[in-house]
Amino acid sequence: MALLDISKPRGDVFLDRLEEGLSARGVEVLRYRKPTFTKPAPADLRHEIRLQCEAVIEALAD
C-alpha cells in the first residue's frame, strides 16, 4: 500500500494516522512525497509507486 503525501500542509498528519491503522492490521505501507502540490507527481515517482504497490492513498489537506 502506498501513501502519497502531495506536500500540502498537514497532509502528513493524516497519513501518519492512516499508516498507524493500516500497520496495526498487518498492511505493509510505503510512504512517498511529491516535491510540490502545484504540479503532477514526477514520472519517476509514479513509476516507482506503480512497481512497488498495488494501491495508493493520496492525502489532501490544509
VEXDO-679860 format. One line per 4 residues: number of its first residue (from 1); their letters; for each residue x, y, z of N, C-alpha, C. Coordinates in steps of 0.001 Angstrom, whole numbers. Each point is the difference from the previous one (the first is absolute). Layout:
<rs>
NUM	A	X:Y:Z:X:Y:Z:X:Y:Z ~ ...
</rs>
This chain:
<rs>
1	MALL	839:-1167:0:-839:1167:0:888:1235:0 ~ -255:921:-898:747:1252:-65:-823:1111:634 ~ 658:823:806:-601:1221:517:771:1145:-628 ~ -688:827:-776:633:1084:-738:-372:1340:615
5	DISK	985:683:516:-161:1345:543:241:973:-1145 ~ -977:843:-313:171:914:-1127:670:1310:418 ~ 449:90:1219:748:1149:525:-868:1194:373 ~ -1274:-245:281:-826:1071:543:132:-44:1520
9	PRGD	-170:1137:654:126:39:1456:-933:-996:691 ~ 540:-713:962:-696:-955:864:-435:-1295:-682 ~ 353:-176:-1265:-289:-1273:-657:733:-1138:668 ~ 1203:289:492:786:-1025:685:-660:-449:1296
13	VFLD	-726:897:661:-699:-350:1247:-1073:-1053:-291 ~ -773:234:-1051:-1022:-963:-410:637:-1342:-357 ~ 1073:42:-787:646:-1237:-426:641:-747:1162 ~ 528:723:980:561:-654:1190:-1072:-835:690
17	RLEE	-1165:568:196:-1095:-723:668:-466:-1186:-837 ~ -104:215:-1292:-416:-1075:-888:1014:-1138:10 ~ 1278:343:-12:1043:-1021:42:-75:-806:1291 ~ -248:646:1121:-139:-713:1276:-1099:-1055:-86
21	GLSA	-1152:396:-520:-1122:-928:-114:274:-1144:-954 ~ 577:299:-1139:299:-1046:-976:1062:-964:520 ~ 1041:541:594:1076:-847:537:-519:-899:1115 ~ -891:515:820:-583:-808:1083:-790:-1181:-553
25	RGVE	-446:120:-1238:-745:-1088:-650:894:-870:-867 ~ 1307:222:70:955:-834:-717:267:411:-1441 ~ -442:1198:-378:220:470:-1364:1384:638:-89 ~ 768:-410:-1007:1307:622:-237:-234:1344:-680
29	VLRY	536:1052:594:-223:1359:-494:1325:619:-432 ~ -2:567:-1196:1139:760:-497:-443:1448:-151 ~ 861:936:430:-337:1420:-50:745:677:-1138 ~ -698:904:-668:564:785:-1086:-442:1444:174
33	RKPT	772:916:-595:-334:1416:98:325:696:-1320 ~ -972:749:-503:236:825:-1176:838:1209:409 ~ 821:517:-915:792:1182:326:-869:1237:245 ~ -1125:109:-690:-895:1150:153:-1417:-400:-381
37	FTKP	-982:630:632:-1391:-329:-334:-467:719:-1262 ~ 774:945:-506:-431:793:-1145:213:-684:-1349 ~ 707:-1119:-8:274:-710:-1252:-291:-1487:187 ~ -254:-713:-1099:-181:-1452:98:1259:-669:555
41	APAD	-180:-1182:549:1144:-772:487:957:-274:-1155 ~ 1295:106:239:974:-295:-1058:-155:-1439:-520 ~ 339:-173:-1256:-146:-1314:-640:762:-1085:740 ~ 1198:294:493:777:-1031:697:-664:-401:1312
45	LRHE	-645:938:689:-721:-329:1226:-1219:-857:-306 ~ -751:357:-1019:-1168:-805:-391:422:-1407:-389 ~ 1110:-110:-721:505:-1310:-424:400:-842:1214 ~ 704:599:951:418:-721:1204:-1212:-518:783
49	IRLQ	-1001:849:165:-1211:-418:717:-677:-1137:-746 ~ -104:116:-1311:-669:-1033:-807:710:-1347:122 ~ 1323:13:67:759:-1241:102:-94:-638:1382 ~ -106:802:1045:84:-511:1363:-1337:-196:704
53	CEAV	-1082:569:-522:-1257:-4:747:-1188:-354:-872 ~ -996:-606:631:-1228:-351:-703:-1071:1062:151 ~ 109:852:1005:-1006:1039:240:680:1239:569 ~ -636:1154:-231:539:1278:474:-1104:787:684
57	IEAL	340:567:1148:-868:972:654:753:1321:-22 ~ -665:1026:-513:620:1310:-139:-624:950:1014 ~ 831:742:705:-485:911:1036:-136:1410:-547 ~ -1160:580:228:-251:1405:-290:-382:651:1312
61	AD	651:1070:347:-311:668:1280:453:1449:-57 ~ -475:763:939:416:1391:201:-216:353:1443
</rs>
